[in-house]
């Protein structure tokens, strides 16, 4: 089952600011969310409904899963620091 993917402009902007190699790796992971958003190093965000984070090196991809619409919405990407979550 394939999922539809929406990426927020904030997330796209982050990818433009980081080194190309790292951006390509994160982009590949985001593209992989279409086939299975529950695969990989993911964790459900506490206190949130259907909000997940995926770890990719020093960065975190934050996304929501709308299972009734088969939609994955990537709303943010952040570099992991002590204040990321």
C-alpha positions in Angstrom: 0.0 0.0 0.0 1.5 3.3 -1.0 0.9 6.5 0.9 0.5 10.1 -0.4 3.3 12.5 0.7 3.1 16.2 1.6 6.2 18.1 2.6 5.8 21.5 4.3 7.8 24.4 2.8 9.6 24.7 6.2 11.0 21.2 5.8 12.1 21.9 2.2 13.8 25.1 3.3 15.8 23.2 6.0 17.0 20.7 3.3 18.4 23.6 1.2 20.4 24.9 4.1 22.3 21.7 5.1 25.1 20.0 3.2 24.0 18.3 0.0 25.1 14.8 1.0 23.1 15.0 4.2 20.1 16.5 2.4 20.1 13.7 -0.1 20.1 11.1 2.7 17.2 12.8 4.4 15.4 13.1 1.1 15.8 9.4 0.4 14.3 8.6 3.8 11.4 11.0 3.2 10.8 9.3 -0.2 10.8 6.0 1.7 7.9 7.1 3.9 5.6 6.7 0.9 6.0 2.9 1.0 6.0 2.4 4.8 5.8 5.3 7.3 6.2 2.9 10.2 9.6 1.6 9.1 13.0 2.6 10.5 14.1 4.3 13.6 10.8 6.0 14.5 9.2 7.0 17.7 5.7 8.2 18.4 5.7 11.7 20.0 4.2 11.7 23.4 1.1 13.8 23.9 0.4 14.0 20.2 -2.0 12.1 18.0 -0.4 10.3 15.0 2.7 12.4 15.2 6.0 10.6 14.7 9.7 11.4 14.5 12.3 9.6 12.4 16.0 9.7 13.2 18.4 10.2 10.3 21.9 10.9 11.7 22.0 14.1 13.6 18.6 15.2 12.2 15.0 14.4 13.0 12.1 14.3 10.6 8.8 15.1 12.2 5.6 13.9 10.4 1.9 13.1 10.9 0.2 10.0 9.6 -3.4 10.4 8.4 -4.3 6.7 8.1 -7.9 7.3 6.9 -6.6 9.3 3.9 -3.3 7.3 3.4 -1.4 10.5 3.8 2.0 11.3 5.4 2.6 15.0 6.1 6.2 16.0 6.8 5.9 19.2 8.8 9.4 19.8 10.1 13.0 18.7 10.0 15.4 19.7 12.8 19.0 19.1 13.8 19.1 17.2 17.1 20.1 19.4 20.0 19.2 19.4 23.7 16.2 21.6 22.9 14.8 19.7 19.9 11.9 18.1 21.7 
